[in-house]
Amino acid sequence: MKSIYIVAGGPKRYIPSLASYDKDSVIWIGVDRGVIFLQEAGINPDRAFGDFDSISDHEREDLAQSSLEMDLFPSEKDQTDTEIALEWAILQEPYEVFLFGSTGGRLDHFLANTQLLAKYPDAPIKIIDHTNEITVHLPGTYHIERESSHPYISFLPVSGEVKGITLLGFKYPLSNCHIKLGSTLCISNELILSFGTFSFEQGILMMVRSTDE
């Protein structure tokens, strides 16, 4: 099953090395200036989405003359280019969707992108930048591995309330805890074992794994 990796046009300095994620099973999607970021990384995008208002006329002409399959949209529309690309990706029923270039820069776009994860909580989507990995989860039990590259783990309620949170193998464990939207109780935890679990019974929960930078 294919993976779909989407590169949006957020500030390049927040995007990790895309080449390190490249593999045969990946379909690469460029969103607006994300197409240029992919080309600069030596990766040929498989498809492009956007109004392409953030690239130069010369870059736009080069793309128009290429064989790249482009889905063009007007600047004035009811969805962001990233949401359009993400909706297309989900319809392909991929194994996973990684979203790059969607953090930093304009705060409104970053917040909208995190809310897109909450809009599709049952889809295998992960936002990745140079210091963070963000996922959203439905009720259940999840096993996670300690990673030296991302030692800090935070949990944030996305729904109004998340009930029955239990953390095992963490520096700060919890048992059947309820947290409401806006709570900072579960910020900046760490695994003390090689593996741990988090579980909850009701609501939608966001997990953020971060570096120590």
N, C-alpha and C positions, 0 to 999 in steps of 0.2 A: 504494500500500500504506500502511496506517495505521501511525502510531506510537502507542505506549501509554506514557503518563507516569503513574507511581505516586507519590503523596504519602503518606508514612507520618507517624506522629505524633511524630517526634523533635523536639527543641527548635527552635522557630520561628526563633531567631536564626542557626541554621546553614543555613537554607533560602534560596537566592537568590530574586530576583524571579521568581515563577512566571509573571506576566503576560508577561515577556519571552520565554518559551518557548511561549506560546499561539499556535496556528495551526489552520487548518481541518482539517488531517489528523490531529490529535491526539485520542486517546481518553484522557480524564482519569479516573484511579481514585483514590479517597480511601480510605485505610486508617485506621480508627479516627479519631483527631483530625485526621488529614490531610484529612478531608472539610471540617472547619471552616476549615483553612488555605486550602483552595481557594476556599471561599465568601468569605473575607476578601480574597482576591486578585481577586475579581470573576469567578471562573471557576466555571461550573456543572459539577460532576462528572458523568460519565456512568454511574458505578457506584461502589458502596462495599462494602468488605469489613471485617469485624472483629467484636469483641464490644462495642466502643464503651464500654469501662469507663473511658476517660480523658476523657469529655465529661460535661457537666452534664445533669441530668434535663431541664432546659428545652431544651437543644440536642438531646437525644435525642428529645423529643416533636416538635420542629420537623421533624427528619429523618423521623420516622415518618409525619408528615402530608404530606410532600412527595411528588413523583412519582419521586424518585430510586430506582433499582433497587438494593436493598441485600441483600447476602449476609451474614446474621447467623450468628455462631458463638458457642458457649459460651466462657467465660473459661478453663475447664479443657479443654485439647486438646493434641494431640501436635505441632502446628505453630504458629509465630507467625502473626499476621494478615498480616504482610508476605510470608511464604513462600506462604501461600494465594493472595494476590493475584498474586504473581509467577508461580506455577504456572499460574493462569488466563491471565495475559497471554501466557506462552510458547505455550500451546495455540492462541492466536489467530494464531500465525505472523506477528507484526508485523515491520515494517522495523527498528524499534529499540524498546528499552525503557529509559526513564530512570527512575531511582529517587531521589526526593527525600525529605528528612526521615528518613533512615536513618543519620545520623551524629550525634555529640555525645550528650550525656545518658548513658544507661546503656551502659557499655562492653560488657556481654555481648550486648546487642542489636546494637551496631555490629559486633562481631567475627562474630556469626552472619550478619549481612547480607553482609559481605565473603566469608564462606564460601559463601553462596548463589551468588555469582558463580562460585566455583570448582565448585560443584555443576552449573552449567549453562554450561560454558566455551565451548560452540559457539552459545550464544544471544547476540544483540546487546544485552547489558545494560550500562548505565553508571550507577554511583552518582555523584550530583552534589551537592555542597554549596557554600557560599559561597567556599571556597578550594581545593577539590579535585575532580578527576574520576578515577574509578577504573574500570578495565576489566580483564578477564581474557582471556588469549589461548592458543590451541593452537599447536603447532609450525607455522612458516611464515615468510613474509617480509612485513613490514608497513611501509608508507610513512606518515610522519607529518610534519605541518607545524609549523614554529615558531610559537608563539603568545605574544604579549607578555603576555596575561592569565594564562597558566599557563607560566612559563618553566622551572620545575624539573620534571624527569622522573625518576622512580624505577622500578626494576624489582625485583620481589620474587618469589622462587620460591614457588609454592603447593603444588606436588608435592614429593616428597622431594628431587629433584634436577632441575635444568634444564640441559640439555646443548647445547653448540654456540652459545652466545649471541654474536652479532656486532652491534656498534653502529657505524653509519656516519653521519657528519655531526654527531657529538657532541663535546663538549668533552673527554670522557674516552672514547675509542673502545675497543672490545673486538673480539677476533677469536677465534672458536671457544672461548669460555670456558665452563667448567662451574661452576655455583654450587649449593650445597645449601641446604635449608631452614634458615633462620636467618641466612644470609649477608647482610651489609650492604654488600657490594662495590658494588652498583649503585644506591645511594641518592644522590639529589640530583645528577643529571647535567643537562646543558643542550645544546640544539641550537645549533651555531655556524653552520649553514647554514640557508637558508630551508626546506629539506626534508631529512629524514634517513630512515634505515631501521633497523629492528631485526629480527633474525631469530634463530631457534633451532630445534634439531632434535628435541628430546625434552623432555617435561614439560609443566607448565602454569605460565604466567607472568602475574603481575599487574603492570599499569602504573598508576602514580599520577602525574597531572599536577597541579602545585600552583602557587599564587600565591606572591609573595614576602612575604606577611603572616606 
